[in-house]
Amino acid sequence: MPLYEYRCKQCGHVTTFLEKPRTRKPHPCEKCGSAKTERLLSAFAAHGGEGSSSGGDSCPTGTCPLG
């Protein structure tokens, strides 16, 4: 199941929920309790396998602790 982010229209707090793609279940704000939330457009990241162009488990900049 994908992760979706919701922003509270009242206080601006952003919360992430794990839910089915076509779910339109209302999510109250965890911070202020307001029912006025909106789903945000979110980017996603995919980790490449051994054949990825990034060279496997290393970071392109050489600054990540993965190498």
C-alpha positions in Angstrom: 0.0 0.0 0.0 1.3 3.5 -0.8 1.9 6.3 1.7 -0.2 9.5 1.3 0.4 12.8 2.9 -2.3 15.0 4.2 -2.0 18.7 5.3 -4.3 20.4 7.8 -6.0 23.5 6.3 -6.3 24.9 9.8 -2.8 24.5 11.3 -0.6 23.3 8.4 0.5 20.1 10.1 1.4 17.3 7.6 0.7 13.7 8.4 1.5 10.5 6.5 -0.9 7.6 6.2 -0.5 4.1 4.7 -3.7 3.4 2.8 -5.2 1.8 -0.3 -4.9 4.0 -3.5 -8.6 4.6 -4.0 -9.4 5.3 -0.3 -11.0 8.6 0.4 -11.3 8.1 4.1 -11.2 11.4 6.0 -8.2 11.9 8.3 -8.4 14.4 11.1 -5.3 16.3 12.0 -3.1 14.6 14.6 -2.0 18.0 16.0 -5.2 20.1 16.3 -8.0 17.6 15.5 -9.5 19.5 12.6 -11.4 17.5 10.0 -10.3 20.0 7.3 -7.3 18.1 5.7 -6.3 17.8 2.0 -4.3 15.1 0.4 -1.0 16.3 -1.1 0.7 15.3 -4.3 3.7 13.3 -3.2 6.8 12.2 -5.1 8.1 8.7 -4.6 11.5 7.1 -4.6 12.5 3.7 -5.8 15.7 2.0 -4.8 17.4 0.4 -7.8 18.7 -3.1 -7.8 22.2 -4.4 -8.8 21.7 -3.3 -12.4 20.8 0.3 -11.6 22.7 3.2 -13.1 23.7 4.5 -9.6 26.1 1.6 -9.1 24.2 -0.5 -6.6 24.4 0.6 -2.9 26.6 3.6 -3.2 25.6 7.3 -3.4 26.5 9.3 -6.6 28.0 12.1 -4.5 30.1 9.9 -2.3 28.8 11.6 0.9 26.3 8.9 1.9 27.3 6.3 4.6 26.1 3.4 2.4 29.4 2.8 0.5 
